[in-house]
Amino acid sequence: MYLQMKTWSFRNFGIVFIIFLLLILSVHLLAIKDQRDKQNEFSKELLAHAETVSTQLLNATDEAQKDNINSCDENSLDTIRKITHKYLYVYDLGVVENDAIVCTANWGRLPYPATLPMDFYRTNSGFLLYSMVSNIFPAALELDITRKNNVAAFTAYFAFQTFLDRNERFSFSIETVTDNHAFIYYQSPAQSVSWIDLSFVYDGVNTKLCSNIYGYCVHTFNHRFGLFYYNKSFVLFVFLIIFMFSFIISYAFRSYVYNKNSMEYRLRKAIFNEKLYMEYQPIISLKTSKIVGVESLVRWNDEVYGRVSPELFISIAEKINLYKYVAYQTATSSIEEMASVLKNRENFFLSINVSTYEITEENFLSDLKKKVTAEGFYAHQIKIEITEKIEVPLSMLSDFSNRARHHGFRVSLDDFGTGVSNLVWLTEINFDSIKIDRIFTQSLNDELKKCMVLSIMNLVSGLNKQLIFEGVENVDELDLIRACCDDTYVQGWYFFKSMPMLDLIKILNVESADTAAYE
Ligand SMILES: Nc1nc2c(ncn2[C@@H]2O[C@@H]3COP(=O)(O)O[C@H]4[C@@H](O)[C@H](n5cnc6c(=O)[nH]c(N)nc65)O[C@@H]4COP(=O)(O)O[C@H]3[C@H]2O)c(=O)[nH]1
């Protein structure tokens, strides 16, 4: 037992662990996807903005070129001031002489020519790009410069500020296509704090988006991808939630499997898929030794539970409120299956068992009558067996029995002697026959019980009711019944067990052939 529990919990823990891993992986992959989408979106925005800035710088230098600006006279300065004023992202325009800026629109003639650095990038269209140049103006400014011949345009220091101020958790840069010159580089502080290094597994979520107009691309770098993107306590919280989810999912999964194999679930399926079927147990007249009728008995053969006792599955069907389907399925199929036999033998009867539902459902008897009429045999050929074990008020039973007889059906009191009935039943309920329960049949050798049965028999024969002994299993029981009363009906494994309709028909045909030969 202990070992079983240990294996059980070990297996369950394994399931929880697998679900946990799968969930973590899914969340991780979703986070990666989300980060990639976000970085791509950011790149699009940044590239569009960079193109606007570049276009303004190029237009400004082009316009100055067209106006032949190559000296620092007042006219030239006025012209470049007007041009600078037009473009938001152009901080200043300067005149270059011998690789040094001599005057600018904002500052006029500089006190000394400011030499441009030797370190620049030359674009295919002949622009020279300088990064973060300081010491040009008599103020602490560090600006990018775009130069064409003798005109230099200064990028406004705030041109990319909104992007830098976002404090993205990934790094980004704007680099020339050949990747040897970076205009902007932002190193996210979040990227430099690494609580786990995964670079050996995966390079990271990196994106690259290039301009169709200019020779540069926007790059984003994210080495702390997926779940590692977020801070430790958040990730820990996510792990905890996922762990709880894994427990819930594994519990739900186990409940589902358990429910799927539960008898309730399987019975529900069997009822809706019409997997219940009927068998028939012959009832014999002791006087003629002939089969005078059959009792229909419902059967359920389940793949998991095997052949389940009708007493058990009927009580489950009642509990899960599906008995009404069983009631109609059993009545309908036994009537349909036995119709040919009943039509050919007017005195042959079919006993059907009923429970509380049939007794309390107003339309059951009229529906039954309609079915019998449609099949073309007589209502008196149907015997309704009311078990004594039923817990329905006597008045209701009596009313049901009266209505049944009014429709032409016969009524039998089943399992007599075992249930809740008392002798009042015998007078208050209108019935045609009494079935003595097998508890009495099988103990007729017990003097006391024999005495009781004899008394019942005397009582019942006085009431002019047909007696049926059920559960006759051997010849001794049969002899004892015969000795007490030979004008009675018997049913039991000594004669026949319940059987499918086709087997019953074969037996009835043999019996008819024997009778014909004897006559
Ligand atoms: N030991 C022994 N048993 C014998 C012998 N001869 C017959 N039996 C069994 O005794 C039961 C007789 O049916 P019941 O008393 O109406 O008792 C029935 C009846 O109350 C109920 N039942 C069966 N079919 C239906 C149905 O279609 N509708 C309803 N409402 N109840 C049904 O389930 C009960 C049990 O049915 P089964 O298991 O089929 O059990 C049947 C039958 O197989 C015998 O010689 N020895």
The ligand as an SDF file (V2000), in Angstrom:
LIG
                    3D

 46 52  0  0  0  0  0  0  0  0999 V2000
  -29.7720  -16.5440   -9.0110 N   0  0  0  0  0  0  0  0  0  0  0  0
  -30.6970  -16.6580   -9.9190 C   0  0  0  0  0  0  0  0  0  0  0  0
  -31.1350  -15.5520  -10.5810 N   0  0  0  0  0  0  0  0  0  0  0  0
  -32.0790  -15.7100  -11.5250 C   0  0  0  0  0  0  0  0  0  0  0  0
  -32.6050  -16.9800  -11.8360 C   0  0  0  0  0  0  0  0  0  0  0  0
  -33.5440  -16.8020  -12.8160 N   0  0  0  0  0  0  0  0  0  0  0  0
  -33.5790  -15.4720  -13.0750 C   0  0  0  0  0  0  0  0  0  0  0  0
  -32.6840  -14.8110  -12.3150 N   0  0  0  0  0  0  0  0  0  0  0  0
  -32.4180  -13.3690  -12.2460 C   0  0  0  0  0  0  0  0  0  0  0  0
  -33.3830  -12.7710  -11.4280 O   0  0  0  0  0  0  0  0  0  0  0  0
  -33.6890  -11.4700  -11.9060 C   0  0  0  0  0  0  0  0  0  0  0  0
  -35.1460  -11.4040  -12.2040 C   0  0  0  0  0  0  0  0  0  0  0  0
  -35.5440  -10.1450  -12.4410 O   0  0  0  0  0  0  0  0  0  0  0  0
  -36.2110   -9.1650  -11.3850 P   0  0  0  0  0  0  0  0  0  0  0  0
  -36.5460   -9.8720  -10.1420 O   0  0  0  0  0  0  0  0  0  0  0  0
  -37.2920   -8.4500  -12.0870 O   0  0  0  0  0  0  0  0  0  0  0  0
  -35.0370   -8.1470  -11.0320 O   0  0  0  0  0  0  0  0  0  0  0  0
  -34.4890   -7.3470  -12.0470 C   0  0  0  0  0  0  0  0  0  0  0  0
  -35.2240   -6.0510  -12.2200 C   0  0  0  0  0  0  0  0  0  0  0  0
  -35.7030   -5.5600  -10.9860 O   0  0  0  0  0  0  0  0  0  0  0  0
  -34.1400   -5.1540  -12.7180 C   0  0  0  0  0  0  0  0  0  0  0  0
  -34.2460   -5.0590  -14.1940 N   0  0  0  0  0  0  0  0  0  0  0  0
  -33.7460   -5.8610  -15.1280 C   0  0  0  0  0  0  0  0  0  0  0  0
  -34.0780   -5.4250  -16.3580 N   0  0  0  0  0  0  0  0  0  0  0  0
  -34.8260   -4.3030  -16.1580 C   0  0  0  0  0  0  0  0  0  0  0  0
  -35.4640   -3.3700  -17.0400 C   0  0  0  0  0  0  0  0  0  0  0  0
  -35.4510   -3.4980  -18.2720 O   0  0  0  0  0  0  0  0  0  0  0  0
  -36.1280   -2.3230  -16.4530 N   0  0  0  0  0  0  0  0  0  0  0  0
  -36.1820   -2.1590  -15.0990 C   0  0  0  0  0  0  0  0  0  0  0  0
  -36.8480   -1.1300  -14.6110 N   0  0  0  0  0  0  0  0  0  0  0  0
  -35.5960   -3.0100  -14.2610 N   0  0  0  0  0  0  0  0  0  0  0  0
  -34.9290   -4.0730  -14.7770 C   0  0  0  0  0  0  0  0  0  0  0  0
  -32.9010   -5.7000  -12.3940 O   0  0  0  0  0  0  0  0  0  0  0  0
  -33.1250   -6.8660  -11.6050 C   0  0  0  0  0  0  0  0  0  0  0  0
  -32.0330   -7.8540  -11.7920 C   0  0  0  0  0  0  0  0  0  0  0  0
  -32.0280   -8.3230  -13.0650 O   0  0  0  0  0  0  0  0  0  0  0  0
  -31.0660   -9.4990  -13.4760 P   0  0  0  0  0  0  0  0  0  0  0  0
  -29.7220   -9.2610  -12.8930 O   0  0  0  0  0  0  0  0  0  0  0  0
  -31.1790   -9.6380  -14.9340 O   0  0  0  0  0  0  0  0  0  0  0  0
  -31.6610  -10.6950  -12.7480 O   0  0  0  0  0  0  0  0  0  0  0  0
  -32.8460  -11.2880  -13.1610 C   0  0  0  0  0  0  0  0  0  0  0  0
  -32.5960  -12.7210  -13.5870 C   0  0  0  0  0  0  0  0  0  0  0  0
  -31.4340  -12.8620  -14.4030 O   0  0  0  0  0  0  0  0  0  0  0  0
  -32.1400  -18.1180  -11.1270 C   0  0  0  0  0  0  0  0  0  0  0  0
  -32.5540  -19.2620  -11.3270 O   0  0  0  0  0  0  0  0  0  0  0  0
  -31.1960  -17.9080  -10.1890 N   0  0  0  0  0  0  0  0  0  0  0  0
  1  2  1  0
  2  3  2  0
  2 46  1  0
  3  4  1  0
  4  5  2  0
  4  8  1  0
  5  6  1  0
  5 44  1  0
  6  7  2  0
  7  8  1  0
  8  9  1  0
  9 10  1  0
  9 42  1  0
 10 11  1  0
 11 12  1  0
 11 41  1  0
 12 13  1  0
 13 14  1  0
 14 15  2  0
 14 16  1  0
 14 17  1  0
 17 18  1  0
 18 19  1  0
 18 34  1  0
 19 20  1  0
 19 21  1  0
 21 22  1  0
 21 33  1  0
 22 23  1  0
 22 32  1  0
 23 24  2  0
 24 25  1  0
 25 26  1  0
 25 32  2  0
 26 27  2  0
 26 28  1  0
 28 29  1  0
 29 30  1  0
 29 31  2  0
 31 32  1  0
 33 34  1  0
 34 35  1  0
 35 36  1  0
 36 37  1  0
 37 38  2  0
 37 39  1  0
 37 40  1  0
 40 41  1  0
 41 42  1  0
 42 43  1  0
 44 45  2  0
 44 46  1  0
M  END
$$$$
